[in-house]
Amino acid sequence: SQTIHQWPATLVQPVGSPLSLECTVEGTSNPNLYWYRQAAGRGLQLLFYSVGIGQISSEVPQNLSASRPQDRQFILSSKKLLLSDSGFYLCAWRRTVTNEKLFFGSGTQLSVL
Amino acid sequence: DQQVKQNSPSLSVQEGRISILNCDYTNSMFDYFLWYKKYPAEGPTFLISISSIKDKNEDGRFTVFLNKSAKHLSLHIVPSQPGDSAVYFCAASEWGAQKLVFGQGTRLTINP
């Protein structure tokens, strides 16, 4: 069976510090990978998605970047965090076929102070 | 441009009654629709989906209805149970697209 791991669960970082969130998927190969963010009181906003190693699509201009160094690894990064980067970050995967559901990780609550 | 909208931020329903959550979309190219349930500090979990060739799909207590002409879908939960208290997101996708577009979510509270 497939599983998705996302860590850490919570993170408190000062403004201006770097960020690295990691997500890995097990039990499948060549998945589509996604980073979503849920800001306080808002819906799920797609930040980045990847259909293969080294292939990143950015949905929203922002202070964040994403990388996919391995088939089942997806990393969300920032060189300098802003207060507005606070939120609940979710990694997700999906099979590369049409009309498939997303499977989400457990999320990372990021507080930038 | 909010392509998927859930206009009710919250809904309160008595235990045992029917819960109806609504979702509207603007993109006529959407052809696959899903509902997710989310508890605090957890990732969303998939509930039920429907493709545009259908107008209804049932799974146990959950039924999703799709009205393509109105660009509207709804999730019915019957009977509602306390464990159903959560935030519900609807999502939509175009054929062959790589991504799902989510609504803002509706917080459902089931009262005993």
Boltz contact constraints between the chains, C-beta under 6 A:
constraints:
  - contact:
      token1: [A, 32]
      token2: [B, 98]
      max_distance: 6.0
  - contact:
      token1: [A, 43]
      token2: [B, 102]
      max_distance: 6.0
  - contact:
      token1: [A, 43]
      token2: [B, 103]
      max_distance: 6.0
  - contact:
      token1: [A, 43]
      token2: [B, 104]
      max_distance: 6.0
  - contact:
      token1: [A, 43]
      token2: [B, 105]
      max_distance: 6.0
  - contact:
      token1: [A, 44]
      token2: [B, 102]
      max_distance: 6.0
  - contact:
      token1: [A, 46]
      token2: [B, 99]
      max_distance: 6.0
  - contact:
      token1: [A, 49]
      token2: [B, 98]
      max_distance: 6.0
  - contact:
      token1: [A, 49]
      token2: [B, 99]
      max_distance: 6.0
  - contact:
      token1: [A, 90]
      token2: [B, 43]
      max_distance: 6.0
  - contact:
      token1: [A, 98]
      token2: [B, 96]
      max_distance: 6.0
  - contact:
      token1: [A, 99]
      token2: [B, 32]
      max_distance: 6.0
  - contact:
      token1: [A, 101]
      token2: [B, 34]
      max_distance: 6.0
  - contact:
      token1: [A, 101]
      token2: [B, 46]
      max_distance: 6.0
  - contact:
      token1: [A, 102]
      token2: [B, 100]
      max_distance: 6.0
  - contact:
      token1: [A, 104]
      token2: [B, 43]
      max_distance: 6.0
  - contact:
      token1: [A, 104]
      token2: [B, 44]
      max_distance: 6.0
  - contact:
      token1: [A, 105]
      token2: [B, 43]
      max_distance: 6.0
  - contact:
      token1: [A, 106]
      token2: [B, 43]
      max_distance: 6.0
  - contact:
      token1: [A, 107]
      token2: [B, 43]
      max_distance: 6.0
